[in-house]
């Protein structure tokens, strides 16, 4: 597990992230404050893994689980 609370070139710490969805390499992220931000990382797979390791919910996976 990656214990780093910040991802390189991303200004928000993991504990401030609530949920995310990704399309075409652009991540739309809901912060715990209620704000919505967008981020395009150099490596989408690495950023997604970092989010997963920090228990940030993938909205698409949550939606799929509910409708299955």
C-alpha positions as CSV (number, residue, x, y, z in Angstrom):
1,X,0.0,0.0,0.0
2,X,1.2,3.5,-0.8
3,X,1.0,5.5,2.4
4,X,1.8,8.8,0.7
5,X,-1.2,11.1,1.3
6,X,-0.4,13.3,-1.8
7,X,-0.1,12.1,-5.3
8,X,2.7,13.8,-7.4
9,X,1.4,17.0,-9.1
10,X,-2.0,16.7,-7.4
11,X,-2.6,19.4,-4.8
12,X,-5.2,17.5,-2.6
13,X,-4.4,15.0,0.1
14,X,-6.1,11.7,0.1
15,X,-8.3,12.3,3.2
16,X,-9.9,15.3,1.4
17,X,-11.2,13.1,-1.4
18,X,-14.6,11.5,-1.3
19,X,-15.5,9.9,-4.7
20,X,-14.3,9.9,-8.2
21,X,-15.1,8.9,-11.8
22,X,-12.8,8.8,-14.8
23,X,-13.4,9.2,-18.5
24,X,-10.8,9.5,-21.2
25,X,-8.0,10.0,-18.6
26,X,-9.7,12.9,-16.9
27,X,-10.7,12.3,-13.2
28,X,-13.7,14.1,-11.8
29,X,-13.4,14.1,-8.0
30,X,-15.8,15.0,-5.3
31,X,-14.0,16.5,-2.3
32,X,-15.2,16.1,1.3
33,X,-16.0,19.8,1.2
34,X,-18.5,19.2,-1.5
35,X,-16.4,20.9,-4.2
36,X,-15.9,19.1,-7.5
37,X,-12.5,19.2,-9.2
38,X,-10.9,17.7,-12.4
39,X,-7.5,16.2,-12.8
40,X,-5.6,14.7,-15.7
41,X,-2.7,12.7,-14.4
42,X,0.3,11.7,-16.6
43,X,-0.4,8.1,-15.7
44,X,-4.1,7.3,-15.2
45,X,-3.6,3.7,-14.0
46,X,-1.1,4.8,-11.4
47,X,-3.5,7.6,-10.1
48,X,-6.4,5.2,-10.1
49,X,-4.4,2.7,-8.0
50,X,-3.4,5.5,-5.6
51,X,-7.1,6.5,-5.2
52,X,-8.0,2.8,-4.6
53,X,-5.2,2.4,-2.0
54,X,-6.6,5.3,-0.1
55,X,-10.2,4.0,-0.2
56,X,-11.6,6.7,-2.4
57,X,-14.8,5.4,-3.9
58,X,-15.0,4.8,-7.7
59,X,-18.5,6.0,-8.5
60,X,-18.7,3.8,-11.6
61,X,-17.9,0.7,-9.6
62,X,-20.4,1.6,-6.9
63,X,-23.1,2.2,-9.6
64,X,-22.4,-1.1,-11.3
65,X,-22.6,-3.0,-8.0
66,X,-26.0,-1.5,-7.2
67,X,-27.5,-2.3,-10.6
68,X,-26.1,-5.9,-10.9
